[in-house]
Amino acid sequence: MSEGWCCGRSLALFALVILLPIGIARGFQSDELLQDNEEFGLEGGLPAAGPEPPTNPVRSPIRRRPDLDPPSGSADSKSVQFSLEHNLGASEFSPAGTFTARLKSWSHGGQTLTKLRFSRNALTEEEKRAFERLLKEDGHYTIRVPSNVLNPSGEDYVISSVRARCIPRESLDEHFVIHTDGVNIIAVNYGSAGACRYPRLLRYPAKWSFTSYTVLKNSEQAPRTPTFAEELLAGEDGLGEGVKPPEKSFWAKYFLLASS
């Protein structure tokens, strides 16, 4: 009995000694093969971890910037209109056009006019004949606008005039420079571009329609000379009726003297 048990025990130990190295070798070989497969990308190996797909960033909605200038219907800005009237040698003024401007209110309580536009009325046949008489007589063409554009009283006007012969070019060219103090018009320079020297020649326009140019200047006092044309309206001194250029500054005069 004891001999048989000892013999069986010996056989079991022998088998364990034989099989244990074989199992270890197989495990080692399997680990090496898996590693080789991973390195060389062989079929059956573990797939290599690829780069993660890019994710779309979440963008916040774009907000539009509010307009810096309030619309014309807002509390800070609205449109106003005032009329231009002219006199063609008759005793009464008649409507000649409409100015449109933006009335802008400031936080300190003041108001100013901006963005001036002008729409001219077409001359009637009677007005054309009256203008022709002014050209023949070398008379004055006179215009006027209300001094207060918000509350025109019908009595207070700013008036300006020019010799009718100074206006005709290809059409009837006219220039307005309107000087304002708040909502009050304090001066109007009216004329044509370029010189209108004496003696003024009689000529008729090719087209009996006005070509109008407007400039709006906000200031506390009316300037002595307009800035949009070449010569100031003059009298019968032989210099003509046009627009005088603005006087050069000290540094501009110094530069001219130094360069001469």
SULCORDA-V429220 format. One record per residue. RES is the residue in one small letter. SS is DSSP state (h for helix, s for strand, l for the rest). PSI is psi in whole degrees, -180 to 180 (* if undefined). Layout:
res:ss:psi
RES:SS:PSI
RES:SS:PSI
This chain:
res:ss:psi
m:l:-48
s:h:-31
e:h:-40
g:h:-40
w:h:-38
c:h:-39
c:h:-42
g:h:-36
r:h:-37
s:h:-40
l:h:-39
a:h:-42
l:h:-38
f:h:-44
a:h:-38
l:h:-40
v:h:-36
i:h:-43
l:h:-28
l:h:-47
p:h:-35
i:h:-42
g:h:-40
i:h:-41
a:h:-41
r:h:-41
g:h:-40
f:h:-43
q:h:-39
s:h:-41
d:h:-40
e:h:-41
l:h:-40
l:h:-39
q:h:-41
d:h:-41
n:h:-38
e:h:-38
e:h:-42
f:h:1
g:l:31
l:l:155
e:l:136
g:l:-13
g:l:170
l:l:133
p:l:138
a:l:144
a:l:117
g:l:171
p:l:144
e:l:139
p:l:141
p:l:143
t:l:142
n:l:121
p:l:147
v:l:118
r:l:136
s:l:146
p:l:140
i:l:128
r:l:133
r:l:140
r:l:138
p:l:147
d:l:136
l:l:-37
d:l:125
p:l:150
p:l:162
s:l:-24
g:l:2
s:l:175
a:l:-23
d:l:-11
s:s:137
k:s:163
s:s:143
v:s:154
q:s:146
f:s:154
s:s:149
l:s:133
e:s:150
h:s:161
n:s:122
l:l:38
g:l:-7
a:l:177
s:l:-14
e:l:152
f:l:153
s:s:156
p:s:138
a:s:-13
g:s:180
t:s:129
f:s:140
t:s:132
a:s:161
r:s:126
l:s:114
k:s:129
s:s:137
w:l:162
s:l:-27
h:l:-1
g:l:-10
g:l:164
q:s:142
t:s:161
l:s:137
t:s:167
k:s:63
l:s:135
r:s:155
f:s:137
s:s:119
r:s:141
n:l:143
a:l:144
l:l:135
t:l:169
e:h:-38
e:h:-40
e:h:-36
k:h:-44
r:h:-39
a:h:-38
f:h:-37
e:h:-39
r:h:-40
l:h:-40
l:h:-43
k:h:-38
e:h:-5
d:l:44
g:l:179
h:s:137
y:s:123
t:s:139
i:s:162
r:s:153
v:s:155
p:s:145
s:l:-30
n:s:116
v:l:-21
l:l:-40
n:l:71
p:l:126
s:l:-15
g:l:3
e:l:-36
d:l:118
y:s:157
v:s:124
i:s:142
s:s:155
s:s:163
v:s:154
r:s:133
a:h:-32
r:h:-12
c:h:-14
i:l:-43
p:s:131
r:l:-129
e:l:-40
s:l:-165
l:s:99
d:s:126
e:s:148
h:s:133
f:s:132
v:s:111
i:s:122
h:s:129
t:s:155
d:s:98
g:l:-121
v:l:9
n:s:132
i:s:122
i:s:-16
a:s:152
v:s:123
n:s:120
y:s:136
g:s:-160
s:l:160
a:l:143
g:l:178
a:l:153
c:l:80
r:l:154
y:l:139
p:l:139
r:l:124
l:l:146
l:l:121
r:l:153
y:l:147
p:l:150
a:l:-32
k:l:130
w:l:61
s:l:151
f:s:138
t:s:110
s:s:141
y:s:134
t:s:142
v:s:133
l:s:127
k:s:125
n:s:120
s:l:164
e:l:-27
q:l:147
a:l:132
p:l:158
r:l:-29
t:l:143
p:l:162
t:l:-1
f:l:-14
a:l:-168
e:l:-27
e:s:142
l:l:149
l:l:127
a:l:171
g:l:-147
e:l:48
d:l:8
g:l:-6
l:l:-14
g:l:178
e:l:96
g:l:-138
v:l:138
k:s:134
p:l:153
p:l:147
e:l:138
k:l:150
s:l:172
f:h:-44
w:h:-33
a:h:-42
k:h:-41
y:h:-40
f:h:-40
l:h:-41
l:h:-39
a:h:-34
s:h:-13
s:l:*
